[in-house]
Amino acid sequence: MELPKRAGNAPVPVDLEAGKRYAYCSCGLSESQPFCNGKHRGQGMAPTVFVAEETKTAYMCTCKLTSNPNGFCDGSHKKPV
């Protein structure tokens, strides 16, 4: 299987809490998109862990093509695959 797996074709809105730690799924295998549930184990990948800088609604990438380091959507899902 080639990873990361495209888990969706649109961003997912999530409510982030300032100071809270999150683990963004970078492999695309998690059923808890956009967050990690451990399905990456044995696949040679790891989640992207970050601490939210502010309380806000963020749009998280599910296509796994974003160039943003914390998994925030950058519109890459609109590009042809």
C-alpha positions as CSV (number, residue, x, y, z in Angstrom):
1,M,0.0,0.0,0.0
2,E,1.3,3.4,-0.9
3,L,1.1,5.9,1.9
4,P,-0.1,8.4,2.8
5,K,-3.6,7.3,1.8
6,R,-6.0,10.0,0.7
7,A,-8.6,9.9,3.4
8,G,-11.0,12.5,1.9
9,N,-11.4,15.2,-0.7
10,A,-12.3,18.1,1.5
11,P,-11.0,19.6,4.7
12,V,-12.6,18.8,8.1
13,P,-13.5,21.6,10.5
14,V,-12.3,20.9,14.0
15,D,-12.5,23.0,17.1
16,L,-9.0,23.4,18.6
17,E,-8.3,24.5,22.1
18,A,-5.3,26.7,22.9
19,G,-2.5,24.9,24.6
20,K,-4.0,21.4,23.9
21,R,-1.8,18.8,22.1
22,Y,-3.2,17.1,18.9
23,A,-1.9,14.3,16.8
24,Y,-2.7,14.8,13.1
25,C,-3.0,11.6,11.1
26,S,-0.3,11.8,8.3
27,C,-0.8,8.3,6.9
28,G,-4.5,8.5,6.0
29,L,-5.4,5.2,7.7
30,S,-7.1,6.5,10.8
31,E,-10.9,6.1,11.2
32,S,-10.7,9.2,13.4
33,Q,-9.8,11.7,10.7
34,P,-8.1,14.1,10.8
35,F,-6.6,12.8,14.0
36,C,-4.4,9.7,14.6
37,N,-5.8,6.5,16.1
38,G,-2.5,4.5,15.8
39,K,-3.2,2.7,12.5
40,H,0.2,3.9,11.2
41,R,2.0,1.4,13.4
42,G,4.1,-0.9,11.3
43,Q,3.7,1.3,8.2
44,G,6.9,3.5,8.7
45,M,4.9,6.6,9.4
46,A,4.1,8.7,12.5
47,P,1.5,11.4,13.3
48,T,2.3,15.0,13.3
49,V,2.0,16.2,16.9
50,F,1.3,19.9,17.6
51,V,0.0,22.2,20.3
52,A,-2.8,24.6,19.3
53,E,-1.6,28.2,19.6
54,E,-5.1,29.5,19.9
55,T,-8.7,28.4,20.4
56,K,-10.4,28.4,17.0
57,T,-12.0,26.3,14.3
58,A,-9.4,25.0,12.0
59,Y,-9.8,23.2,8.7
60,M,-7.7,20.1,8.7
61,C,-6.5,18.3,5.6
62,T,-7.8,14.9,4.7
63,C,-6.2,14.5,1.3
64,K,-2.8,14.3,3.0
65,L,-1.2,16.6,0.3
66,T,-1.1,19.8,2.4
67,S,2.3,21.5,2.8
68,N,1.3,23.0,6.1
69,P,3.3,21.4,8.9
70,N,0.4,20.9,11.3
71,G,-2.0,19.4,8.8
72,F,-4.1,22.6,8.2
73,C,-5.7,22.6,4.7
74,D,-3.9,24.6,2.0
75,G,-6.3,23.7,-0.8
76,S,-4.2,20.9,-2.2
77,H,-7.3,18.7,-2.4
78,K,-8.4,20.9,-5.4
79,K,-5.4,19.9,-7.5
80,P,-5.6,16.9,-9.8
81,V,-4.1,13.7,-8.4
